Amino acid sequence: MSNVIPFSSRSRQQTPAATPAEEERAALAADLIEMIDRVRELTERVVALPGPGLQVEQTAQHLLDAATALECATEALTEGGEWVPF
């Protein structure tokens, strides 16, 4: 009797195909993450603008609030990070 345990090849293991709903959910999560990155980039650009400090600060804060809302949407979509589409 041998104590060797044969390992199966990963290429033989089939991962279940994603349903159309899961694919759409993954695409939406990816789009939200891209939007968060874009809003952060825009915030950096706004901060560099000349002009009244209060106006620039308020604009940057609104953009940061938008990024936070997008992060909350992503969190809800991924069930608090429990479901990760990629």
Backbone as a ProteinNet text record, in pm:
[ID]
protein_1_A
[PRIMARY]
MSNVIPFSSRSRQQTPAATPAEEERAALAADLIEMIDRVRELTERVVALPGPGLQVEQTAQHLLDAATALECATEALTEGGEWVPF
[TERTIARY]
84.8	0	88.8	48.1	128.2	62	145.4	95	88.7	105.5	105	-38.6	-71.3	-205.2	-192.8	-260.2	-250	-327.9	-264.7	-330	-386.3	-504.3	-562.4	-510.7	-501.9	-455.5	-561.5	-516.6	-611.3	-679.5	-612.1	-672.5	-793.7	-799.4	-914.3	-1034.9	-1008	-1117.2	-1194.9	-1323.5	-1410.7	-1464.2	-1448.9	-1512.8	-1651.9	-1748.6	-1883.9	-1892.6	-1963.1	-1980.3	-2061.9	-2022.2	-2094.6	-2227.8	-2327.9	-2458.8	-2457	-2549.4	-2554.8	-2569.2	-2643.5	-2660.6	-2528.4	-2449.5	-2320.2	-2222.6	-2228.9	-2143.2	-2178.7	-2306.9	-2351.9	-2310.9	-2323.5	-2286.1	-2135.9	-2055.9	-1911	-1875.8	-1943	-1918.1	-1955.9	-2066.3	-2109.8	-2010.1	-1962.6	-1864	-1736.8	-1692.4	-1573	-1595.1	-1713.7	-1745.3	-1746.2	-1801.5	-1804.9	-1663.3	-1577.7	-1439.6	-1367.9	-1392.2	-1334.5	-1384.8	-1513.1	-1569.7	-1507.7	-1485.7	-1422.7	-1284.3	-1207.8	-1074.4	-1081.5	-1176.5	-1191.1	-1228.9	-1319.5	-1360.1	-1241.1	-1159.7	-1040.9	-943.5	-926	-840	-894.5	-1025.6	-1087.5	-1069.8	-1078.9	-1061.2	-921.1	-820.9	-683.8	-670.4	-738.5	-732.7	-801.8	-912.7	-986.8	-902.4	-833.8	-752.8	-643	-596.4	-489.8	-541.4	-672.6	-728.5	-702.5	-678.2	-669.5	-811.2	-822.5	-953.5	-980.1	-1101.2	-1135.9	-1120.9	-1047.9	-1020.4	-1145.3	-1245.7	-1368.6	-1439.9	-1443.9	-1509.6	-1437.8	-1306.7	-1228.1	-1248.4	-1245.5	-1264	-1401.9	-1505.8	-1640.9	-1653.7	-1595.6	-1600.8	-1529.7	-1411.9	-1337.3	-1416.7	-1482.3	-1560.4	-1678.1	-1743.3	-1855.3	-1806.5	-1690.4	-1635.3	-1597.8	-1540.2	-1507.9	-1634.2	-1740.8	-1868.8	-1922.4	-1904.2	-1946.9	-1866.9	-1736.4	-1652.6	-1696.6	-1731.6	-1778.7	-1909.1	-1999.3	-2125.8	-2101.7	-2008.9	-1975.5	-1913.1	-1829.6	-1770.6	-1878.9	-1978.1	-2089.4	-2169.1	-2189.8	-2262.2	-2184.9	-2053.5	-1970.2	-1973.7	-1967.6	-1973.3	-2105.4	-2215.1	-2345.8	-2354.1	-2302.8	-2307.5	-2226.5	-2114.4	-2027.3	-2055.3	-2166.4	-2209.8	-2100.7	-2051.5	-1949.2	-1815.1	-1789.1	-1664.1	-1667.1	-1780.4	-1792.7	-1796.8	-1856.9	-1863.9	-1771	-1664.9	-1565.8	-1570.1	-1606.1	-1626.3	-1498.8	-1382	-1259.5	-1147
-118.3	0	123.9	224.1	344.2	461.3	549.7	671.4	788.9	763.4	868.3	898.3	1025.6	1068.6	1129.4	1073.7	1130.5	1261.7	1361.1	1489.7	1492.8	1547.4	1559.4	1686.9	1683.9	1799.3	1908.4	2031.8	2143.6	2156.3	2113.3	2125	2033.8	1929	1838.2	1890	1973.6	2024.1	2129	2114.5	2208.9	2310.9	2436.7	2539	2560.8	2575.7	2594.8	2723.1	2714.1	2830.7	2937.5	3059.3	3170	3189.1	3218.9	3246.2	3386.9	3414.7	3551.1	3657.9	3626.8	3723.6	3747.4	3642.7	3657	3735.1	3709.8	3783.3	3932.2	3961.6	4101.3	4167.3	4094.4	4145.7	4175	4085.2	4105.4	4226.3	4240.6	4354.7	4485.8	4483.6	4602.8	4638.7	4539	4564.3	4624.1	4570.7	4623.7	4767.6	4796.5	4933.9	5029.7	4985.7	5070.6	5099.9	5000.3	5019.8	5118	5107.9	5204.2	5344.9	5356.8	5488.7	5547.4	5465.4	5513.2	5568.5	5493.2	5539.8	5671.5	5681.9	5803.9	5923.9	5903.9	6013.4	6058.8	5964.9	6002.7	6084.3	6043.8	6120.7	6261.7	6272.6	6404.3	6489.8	6427.9	6501.5	6561.2	6483.2	6534.2	6652.7	6645.4	6755	6880.1	6861.4	6975.1	7046.1	6969.5	7029.2	7117.6	7085.1	7163.6	7289.1	7307.6	7423.6	7552.3	7660.5	7790.4	7840.7	7928.8	7987.7	7994	8037.2	8048.6	7914.1	7916.9	7794.8	7722.3	7797.2	7734.9	7660.5	7721.7	7659.1	7529.8	7533.2	7415.3	7306.8	7347.2	7251.8	7185.8	7265.1	7208.9	7113.6	7150	7063	6931.5	6939.4	6817.7	6732.3	6796	6719.7	6649	6715.5	6652.1	6530.2	6542.6	6429.8	6315.4	6348.4	6244.6	6176.7	6253.8	6195.5	6100.6	6138.8	6052	5922.3	5932.5	5812.7	5722.7	5781.2	5702.9	5632.6	5701.6	5639.8	5523.3	5540.2	5432.1	5314.2	5342.4	5235.4	5159.4	5230.6	5165.7	5077.4	5125.7	5047.1	4919.6	4932.8	4816.2	4718	4769.3	4685	4608.7	4677	4611	4505.7	4538.3	4447.1	4320.9	4335.9	4221.1	4159.7	4197.9	4144.6	4160.1	4280.3	4311.2	4247.6	4218.5	4156.6	4005	3947.6	3801.7	3741.8	3813.5	3765.9	3851.2	3791.3	3865	3811.5	3896.2	3849.3	3821.2	3860.1	3839	3811.4
0	0	0	-73.8	-89.1	-17.9	31.5	95.9	-1.1	-127.3	-229	-270	-268.9	-310	-448.6	-546.6	-681	-690.1	-748.3	-769.9	-911.4	-922	-1055.2	-1120.2	-1247.5	-1323.1	-1319.4	-1307.7	-1308.6	-1443.2	-1547.4	-1680.1	-1694.5	-1616.5	-1623.8	-1545.9	-1447.9	-1365.4	-1443.4	-1443.2	-1512.8	-1412.7	-1443	-1361.6	-1418.8	-1333	-1385.1	-1467.6	-1576	-1663.5	-1591.9	-1610.9	-1549.4	-1621.1	-1543.6	-1601.4	-1661.5	-1751.5	-1807	-1698.6	-1593.2	-1484.3	-1412	-1391.6	-1325.7	-1414	-1543.5	-1635.6	-1635.7	-1634.1	-1631.7	-1500.1	-1390.9	-1260.1	-1255.8	-1311.4	-1315.5	-1401.6	-1514.1	-1602.6	-1532.7	-1460.4	-1388.1	-1278.1	-1205	-1099.5	-1160.1	-1271.8	-1338.1	-1383.8	-1436.8	-1479.8	-1361	-1249.6	-1130.2	-1081	-1082.8	-1038.8	-1130.6	-1260.8	-1354.8	-1327.2	-1295.8	-1266.9	-1140.7	-1040.1	-916.4	-947.4	-1025.9	-1063.5	-1140.5	-1230.4	-1312	-1224.8	-1130	-1041.2	-956.5	-911.5	-833.9	-919.1	-1044.6	-1135.3	-1153.5	-1171.7	-1188.9	-1064	-948.7	-823.1	-816.8	-857	-858.3	-953.5	-1066.3	-1162.7	-1108.8	-1039.2	-983.5	-878.8	-795.7	-689.2	-747.5	-865.2	-928.5	-999	-1006.3	-1075.5	-998	-1072.5	-1005	-978.5	-887.6	-860.1	-711.9	-678.7	-536.6	-464.9	-355.9	-280.9	-236.3	-193.1	-144.9	-257.4	-373.5	-489	-528.9	-532.6	-567.1	-461.6	-336.5	-226.8	-232.6	-258	-267.3	-385.1	-497.4	-615.3	-586.8	-526.1	-492.2	-394.1	-297.6	-199.2	-265	-357.9	-429.6	-508.7	-570.5	-644.4	-550.4	-436	-337.5	-285.9	-268.1	-226.6	-333.7	-460.7	-570.8	-569.9	-546.3	-540.2	-425.4	-312.7	-198.4	-231.7	-299.9	-339.9	-436.1	-529.2	-622.1	-547.8	-448.3	-368.3	-292.2	-239.5	-169.1	-264.7	-386	-486	-520.5	-534.7	-563.6	-448.4	-328.4	-207.6	-201.8	-232	-230.9	-341.2	-457.7	-571.3	-544.9	-475.6	-448.7	-312	-253	-123.5	-18.3	-6.9	93	64	-62.6	-101.3	-97.2	-56.8	-51	-191	-285.3	-423.2	-505.4	-552.8	-630.9	-773	-869.5	-1005.1	-1083.4	-1031.6	-1106.5	-1013
[MASK]
++++++++++++++++++++++++++++++++++++++++++++++++++++++++++++++++++++++++++++++++++++++

